[in-house]
Amino acid sequence: MPITGHVFIATSLDGFIARPDGSLDWLIARDAPDEDHGYATFIAGMECIVMGRGTFDAVRGFPEWPYTLPVLVLSRRLADQPVPDDLQGKVAFANLTPHQAMAHLADQGHRRAYIDGGQIVQSFLRAGLIETLTITTAPVLIGQGRPLFGTIPQDIPLIHEASTSWPSGLVQSRWRIA
Ligand SMILES: NC(=O)c1ccc[n+]([C@@H]2O[C@H](COP(=O)([O-])OP(=O)(O)OC[C@H]3O[C@@H](n4cnc5c(N)ncnc54)[C@H](OP(=O)(O)O)[C@@H]3O)[C@@H](O)[C@H]2O)c1
């Protein structure tokens, strides 16, 4: 496949990307605006975004739509729904497997896709469609929530590329799928 998937995501130390109700207060409380955690550099290297309906619902709650890249939202529930007027030309809804989604994006000429959302990342990992993982760990245990990782049919070996820590206590590491 001439397109690769890339993850840039934050978790609690115990591996959750959100509380069970989707809230991110534990992460937002540790954000340090004076620190550069590399998001701008990461997104500048991407050509499109694939996200799950769970992440789409969360982002819809932001004051403004934050992305300039085209976004493909994978959802059985939304696939038959019209895209809201304010997101026309920015977002597409589809009910596709990870392989179908990546083939569709490759057909549109995209080569690097930002893959976002816990369930979506898990399904793309299982499908072998992720090339790099950049994970920022927040110094907090939240005990329960929506997990970044889940079951996989076999081990996925990784090559560690870099780690950085900041005064806020955030620790970021980047891995490449071996
Ligand atoms: N900490 C962070 O950096 C970070 C980053 C991103 C998101 N989040 C948070 O994480 C939460 C969302 O993550 P999530 O894991 O709950 O959901 P998600 O991965 O964003 O979305 C999962 C949904 O996507 C749909 N889907 C369609 N095709 C799928 C496929 N092949 N594999 C898996 N799902 C597919 C399903 O919805 P249908 O029922 O519609 O089919 C499924 O329920 C939100 O609270 C968001 O704020 C945190």
Ligand as a Chemical Component Dictionary entry (heavy atoms), coordinates in Angstrom:
data_LIG
# 
_chem_comp.id                   LIG 
_chem_comp.type                 NON-POLYMER 
_chem_comp.pdbx_formal_charge   0 
_chem_comp.three_letter_code    LIG 
# 
loop_
_chem_comp_atom.comp_id 
_chem_comp_atom.atom_id 
_chem_comp_atom.alt_atom_id 
_chem_comp_atom.type_symbol 
_chem_comp_atom.charge 
_chem_comp_atom.model_Cartn_x 
_chem_comp_atom.model_Cartn_y 
_chem_comp_atom.model_Cartn_z 
_chem_comp_atom.pdbx_ordinal 
LIG N1  N1  N 0  -5.675  11.391 24.401 1  
LIG C1  C1  C 0  -5.658  11.639 23.097 2  
LIG O1  O1  O 0  -4.631  12.062 22.530 3  
LIG C2  C2  C 0  -6.892  11.371 22.293 4  
LIG C3  C3  C 0  -6.825  11.317 20.896 5  
LIG C4  C4  C 0  -7.957  11.003 20.173 6  
LIG C5  C5  C 0  -9.148  10.784 20.843 7  
LIG N2  N2  N 1  -9.173  10.859 22.183 8  
LIG C6  C6  C 0  -10.423 10.585 22.916 9  
LIG O2  O2  O 0  -10.733 9.216  22.712 10 
LIG C7  C7  C 0  -12.143 9.058  22.636 11 
LIG C8  C8  C 0  -12.474 8.354  21.314 12 
LIG O3  O3  O 0  -11.723 7.170  21.177 13 
LIG P1  P1  P 0  -12.462 5.760  21.115 14 
LIG O4  O4  O 0  -11.439 4.682  21.179 15 
LIG O5  O5  O -1 -13.556 5.765  22.108 16 
LIG O6  O6  O 0  -13.165 5.813  19.680 17 
LIG P2  P2  P 0  -12.647 6.005  18.164 18 
LIG O7  O7  O 0  -11.588 5.028  17.831 19 
LIG O8  O8  O 0  -12.404 7.440  17.902 20 
LIG O9  O9  O 0  -14.004 5.615  17.389 21 
LIG C9  C9  C 0  -14.521 4.323  17.496 22 
LIG C10 C10 C 0  -15.740 4.215  16.628 23 
LIG O10 O10 O 0  -15.369 4.311  15.253 24 
LIG C11 C11 C 0  -16.268 3.524  14.483 25 
LIG N3  N3  N 0  -15.540 2.607  13.624 26 
LIG C12 C12 C 0  -15.724 2.498  12.280 27 
LIG N4  N4  N 0  -14.877 1.661  11.728 28 
LIG C13 C13 C 0  -14.119 1.203  12.703 29 
LIG C14 C14 C 0  -13.050 0.314  12.705 30 
LIG N5  N5  N 0  -12.564 -0.285 11.588 31 
LIG N6  N6  N 0  -12.467 0.055  13.880 32 
LIG C15 C15 C 0  -12.903 0.658  15.005 33 
LIG N7  N7  N 0  -13.940 1.533  15.048 34 
LIG C16 C16 C 0  -14.538 1.812  13.895 35 
LIG C17 C17 C 0  -17.222 2.868  15.453 36 
LIG O11 O11 O 0  -18.330 3.762  15.518 37 
LIG P3  P3  P 0  -19.767 3.414  14.873 38 
LIG O12 O12 O 0  -20.540 2.784  15.980 39 
LIG O13 O13 O 0  -20.311 4.722  14.443 40 
LIG O14 O14 O 0  -19.510 2.464  13.732 41 
LIG C18 C18 C 0  -16.490 2.912  16.766 42 
LIG O15 O15 O 0  -17.368 2.954  17.874 43 
LIG C19 C19 C 0  -12.749 10.432 22.733 44 
LIG O16 O16 O 0  -13.158 10.650 24.070 45 
LIG C20 C20 C 0  -11.602 11.369 22.402 46 
LIG O17 O17 O 0  -11.690 12.621 23.063 47 
LIG C21 C21 C 0  -8.087  11.137 22.921 48 
# 
loop_
_chem_comp_bond.comp_id 
_chem_comp_bond.atom_id_1 
_chem_comp_bond.atom_id_2 
_chem_comp_bond.value_order 
_chem_comp_bond.pdbx_ordinal 
LIG N1  C1  SING 1  
LIG C1  O1  DOUB 2  
LIG C1  C2  SING 3  
LIG C2  C3  SING 4  
LIG C2  C21 DOUB 5  
LIG C3  C4  DOUB 6  
LIG C4  C5  SING 7  
LIG C5  N2  DOUB 8  
LIG N2  C6  SING 9  
LIG N2  C21 SING 10 
LIG C6  O2  SING 11 
LIG C6  C20 SING 12 
LIG O2  C7  SING 13 
LIG C7  C8  SING 14 
LIG C7  C19 SING 15 
LIG C8  O3  SING 16 
LIG O3  P1  SING 17 
LIG P1  O4  DOUB 18 
LIG P1  O5  SING 19 
LIG P1  O6  SING 20 
LIG O6  P2  SING 21 
LIG P2  O7  DOUB 22 
LIG P2  O8  SING 23 
LIG P2  O9  SING 24 
LIG O9  C9  SING 25 
LIG C9  C10 SING 26 
LIG C10 O10 SING 27 
LIG C10 C18 SING 28 
LIG O10 C11 SING 29 
LIG C11 N3  SING 30 
LIG C11 C17 SING 31 
LIG N3  C12 SING 32 
LIG N3  C16 SING 33 
LIG C12 N4  DOUB 34 
LIG N4  C13 SING 35 
LIG C13 C14 SING 36 
LIG C13 C16 DOUB 37 
LIG C14 N5  SING 38 
LIG C14 N6  DOUB 39 
LIG N6  C15 SING 40 
LIG C15 N7  DOUB 41 
LIG N7  C16 SING 42 
LIG C17 O11 SING 43 
LIG C17 C18 SING 44 
LIG O11 P3  SING 45 
LIG P3  O12 DOUB 46 
LIG P3  O13 SING 47 
LIG P3  O14 SING 48 
LIG C18 O15 SING 49 
LIG C19 O16 SING 50 
LIG C19 C20 SING 51 
LIG C20 O17 SING 52 
# 
